Amino acid sequence: MLRTLTFALLLLPAAASARDWAVDASKSTLGFKGSYQGEAFTGSFRTFDATIAYDAADPSKGKFDVSVDLASADTASAERDDALKGSDFFAVSKFPKAHFVTESFATAADGSVTAQGKLTIRDQTKPVTLAVTFAESGDTATLDVATVLKRADFGLGAGSDWSDVGADVPVHGHLVLTGK
């Protein structure tokens, strides 16, 4: 009886955790869309780190922990990139990283999954909900996440001089993963 109980207790941690995944940074992207004076543009962050644990059969066991190097923002415009790094937006000299960590996952009746978490930019931490799409094939997978952020919630371009900058910023991550 004692052996059976010990064996069952040893199995609990394995049953209670999601699979760990390594991110292939060379094939993964973290992008955003914005607008300035009514003109749309796209951008991406060239440098980010992500620790991903996920089980499609039970998303509640998952965890995303993502750090983004804000100085790596690239919009194909040096002038715009410099503005993003400056004190009116990311203020990278004072706040070099953005950080997102999940708190919970929810699966809707239609099977769609959302991740609720906290995003910190410029020392402003706000709740964020991500739409999650996960496709696994053996030891590889793709993870797509999407949300729309309100830039003013994080103090990004909040002054009156920035009224020509779009208030909503769609964000999309596409991660190519390999099982650990």
SVG drawing of the C-alpha trace seen along z (x, -y; Angstrom):
<svg xmlns="http://www.w3.org/2000/svg" viewBox="-20 -69 39 71">
<polyline fill="none" stroke="black" stroke-width="0.4" points="0.0,0.0 2.8,-2.4 4.6,-1.7 1.4,-2.4 0.9,-5.7 4.5,-6.7 4.3,-5.9 1.0,-7.9 2.6,-10.9 5.6,-10.7 3.3,-10.9 1.4,-13.9 3.9,-16.6 4.2,-15.1 0.4,-15.0 0.0,-18.5 2.4,-20.3 2.3,-21.3 4.9,-20.4 7.9,-22.8 8.6,-24.2 11.8,-25.9 11.2,-28.9 13.0,-28.9 13.8,-32.7 14.9,-32.6 11.5,-31.5 9.3,-33.3 7.9,-36.9 6.4,-39.4 4.7,-42.1 2.5,-45.1 0.5,-47.5 0.1,-51.2 -1.0,-54.3 0.3,-57.9 -1.7,-60.7 -4.1,-58.0 -1.3,-56.1 -0.9,-52.4 2.4,-50.9 3.7,-47.5 6.5,-46.8 8.2,-44.0 10.5,-43.4 13.6,-41.6 14.6,-40.5 12.5,-38.7 12.7,-35.8 9.8,-33.4 9.4,-30.6 6.5,-28.5 4.8,-25.6 1.5,-24.5 -0.7,-21.4 -3.5,-21.8 -5.5,-19.1 -5.5,-21.1 -4.5,-24.8 -5.1,-25.6 -1.7,-24.0 0.1,-26.3 2.3,-29.3 3.8,-32.0 6.5,-34.3 7.8,-36.7 10.3,-39.5 10.7,-41.9 13.7,-44.1 11.9,-47.4 15.0,-48.9 14.6,-46.2 11.5,-47.8 11.7,-47.9 9.1,-49.7 11.3,-50.1 11.6,-53.8 14.6,-55.1 12.8,-58.2 9.8,-56.3 12.0,-53.7 13.9,-56.5 10.6,-58.1 9.5,-54.7 12.7,-54.4 12.4,-57.9 10.9,-59.3 7.4,-59.9 7.0,-56.2 9.0,-53.2 11.8,-55.3 14.2,-52.4 17.0,-54.1 14.8,-53.8 12.5,-50.9 14.4,-48.6 12.0,-45.6 8.3,-44.8 7.2,-41.7 4.1,-39.5 3.2,-36.6 0.1,-34.5 -2.2,-34.1 -4.8,-31.8 -6.3,-30.2 -9.9,-29.8 -11.5,-27.6 -14.8,-28.7 -17.6,-26.4 -16.4,-26.7 -12.9,-25.5 -11.2,-28.8 -8.6,-29.5 -7.6,-32.8 -4.8,-33.5 -5.2,-36.1 -2.1,-37.8 -0.3,-40.9 1.7,-43.1 4.2,-45.6 5.5,-48.5 7.1,-51.6 6.4,-50.3 2.7,-50.3 1.2,-46.8 -2.2,-46.1 -4.3,-43.0 -4.2,-41.7 -6.2,-38.9 -4.6,-37.0 -6.4,-34.9 -4.4,-31.6 -4.0,-29.2 -1.8,-26.2 -1.0,-23.6 1.1,-20.7 2.7,-18.1 4.9,-15.6 7.9,-17.4 7.1,-20.7 4.3,-23.2 3.2,-26.7 1.8,-29.2 -0.1,-32.2 -1.3,-34.9 -3.1,-38.1 -4.5,-41.1 -5.2,-44.8 -3.5,-47.1 -4.5,-50.7 -1.2,-52.5 -2.3,-55.3 -2.9,-52.6 0.9,-52.2 1.7,-55.9 2.9,-55.5 2.5,-58.8 -0.1,-60.0 0.5,-63.8 -1.7,-66.0 1.1,-66.1 0.4,-62.4 -3.2,-62.7 -2.3,-61.7 -1.0,-58.3 -3.6,-55.5 -5.0,-54.7 -5.2,-50.9 -2.2,-48.7 -2.9,-45.2 -0.2,-42.8 0.5,-39.4 3.0,-36.7 3.9,-33.7 6.2,-31.3 7.7,-28.2 8.3,-25.7 10.3,-22.5 9.4,-20.2 11.9,-19.9"/>
</svg>
